[in-house]
Amino acid sequence: MARRPLPRILSTGSAQIARSRELARTAADSATDVLHPLITTTRGLRRLASAGRRRWTETPRDRRGPLLFLAASVILVVVLVPYGPLLAVVTLMSAAAWQGRDRTPPAPEGPDEAQIERLQVLYEALVPHFSTAEDPSPLYVHGGDWETAFPTQEFDDSGRVAHLVIRYPAYFPDGEAASRARIEQLLAAKSGRGREYLFVWDEEGNELTVSVLSPLPTDIAAQRFVTAPGEAVLGFTDPSRVQRTLPLAFGADRRDVPPVVWRTGIRSTEPHLLAVGRPGSGTSTLLRSLALQALQHGDVLIVEGGGTGEYACLAGREGVLGVEIALDGALAALEWAAAETERRLVAANEARQAGHPAPEDTKRPLWILLDRPTAFTHLAQADGRKDPLSFLQVPLRHGRAAAVTVVVAEQYDALDSLSEAVCLHTRARVALGPASAEQLTAVLGTPPHTTPVDDVPAGRGYARLGSAPVHRLQVPATPDPYDDATSDAHRQAVLDLLPPRSAPADARTAAHPETPVEQDTPADVTGDAPTAAESRTTVETADGTRTAADDRGSTVDAEAPESPDTPGDGWSGETDQAPTPAGTAVPKIIVTKTPPPPSTPPATPPAAAPPVASPQTVTAQTAGTARTTAPETALLERPVREPAVSEAAAAESAVAE
């Protein structure tokens, strides 16, 4: 059915309403100007009537008679006098016009004495910077007139400068950052410390505009932000710096706040971020906020070098691959992240060459969050092990194509310990907490457009995405919900955003060994739980060799010929091997459970049969040689379920062997 066009009043109603309002406002202003004398006279008559009524009420009753006689005598005389009524009306209208005038005291034109003195001090302080001896008609001279140098000035209620336009000579080097910094520091000191000033340099017009910025809101709690996939909200900034707002909830109220949005993913120009700050400045809060936003559409891997348990609330949650606070776990996790990035690149490349879309597991975003990773660098150097930050080179270099995002949070005193790859590829920068102009310039690449202050709340700082301008930033309050110092409102806000917990497959199988949980336990396994000798681990290396390892870490060759010391079942024997160095990668690990052996062993030991694949498998795709013992943190990839093998198929395979 054809869609009917909307009525004209609905399609163009908003424009007509706006035009009608403008016409009505113009007509009202014109009528006010024309009828202003009548309005003034009417207001005066009303005031005279009120004064007469008040006078009559205040007069005692015994004196009201003589007062009425006097008023009547005056009226009689006015009527009998020639032109008396006309003169009486003119006199009454004049008195009404005088009483109806606007009695609001006019605003003082120009600054008062205290403000003039403050402006004169600013003028005298700028003389050495804006004047030279060769200037024939200098704009700034000692004892000169400040009115020509400061054409516009505004003050706040405390008498300090709130808005000021400063003219300066054309020969001042306003294109040099050092010259600008000297003027900005001088104006901030003379105008009043403790406030943030915005400086706008008009190089064409030779004017400097100084404005006082209002503080950013600090009552924004963690919540779901209205963003698209691949967008993360770093915090909130001034309304004049961005052209977008987000609806936020402030208790029962809602209002729009301008955000600083960081775009990640394949089409991002700044796929990785570096956050720097002092202790207590809010870098961990920023990482928790990003983790809660990333868990909506992807997976998160957290490596904490401080060891304070700031991210314990995320451990065991769905989408959280691991929260590592030890050196061994950090090495294994970052090594897996590097191998996972390579695997995604290879899988996507093979799919493109075959003309197929990229696999879904290569499109799911993977976030690697590192809080103070340089602490592991010192531990690794002390133990003679590999630097964990060296594994970040592959995710940083190729992470954008593999949907891998790296976020590093570090302190100012440890910036020199960061690797070159981290400093080179993290073009999105955030600086939180109090810092000097030199520190902010070293982190952001350019000085901020406002003057930094010494006393700032947690989460306050600056952000710069690549070569974009510097924005003031206030990170939403995302504290650790397990911290006793956290308020109940902020704690509940974070707990509401946490994903549900996911129980490990091993724990569920151990708790219910006879009940299959999502095909994690073979259907033919009955009786008691398998012992340590009955639970084996098959390790498949890159060259195809398969070895079996029990729970204690020993291994046996599953495809090698049976040795004389090995029993006929091929599983109870143990062959000790030297441990693999820490620098090697984690191989593909397949955990296999076999049924218990018969109570009466056969007279002749049968030939060793290969282990039967079961549905309970945990894989970790990495590159490199096999390790005999894999750390628990290496099993970061989600379980890959293989089809179950029936007893009949297993028997036929054994007979064929």
Buried (B, 14 or more C-beta within 10 A) or exposed (E): EEEEEEEEEEEEEEEEEEEEEEEEEEEEEEEEEEEEEEEBBEBBBEBBEEEEEEEEEEEEEEEEEEEEEEEEEEEEEBEEEEEBEEEBEEEBBEBBBEBBEEEEEEEEEEBEEEBBEBBBEBBBBBBEEBBEEEEEEBBBBEEBEBEEBBEEBEBEEEEEBBBBBBBBBEEBEBEEEEEBBEBBEBBBEBBBEEBBBBBEBEEEEBBBBBBBBEEBEBEBBBBEBEBEEBBBBBBBBBEEBBEEBBEBEEEEEEEEBBBBBBBBBEEBEBBBBBBBBBEEBBBBBBBBBBBBBBBBBBBBBBBBBBEEBBBBBBBBBEBBBBBBBBBBBBBBBBBBBBBBBBBBBBBBEEBEEEEEEBEEBBBBBBBBBBBBBBBBBBBBEEEEBBBBBBBBBBBBBBBBBBBBBBBBBBBBEBBEBBBEBBEEBBBBBBBBBBBEBEBBBBBBEEBBBBBBBEEBBBBBBBBBBEEEEBBBBBBBBBBBBEEEEBEEEBBBBBEEBBBEEEEEBBEBBEEEBEEBEEBBBBEEBEEEBBEEBBBBBBBBBEEEBBBBBBBEBBBBBBEBEBEEEBEBBBBEBBBEEEEBEBEEBBBBBBBBBBBEBEEEEEEEEEEBBBBBBBBBBBBBBBBBEBBBBBBEBBBBBEBEEBEBBEEEEBEEEEEEE
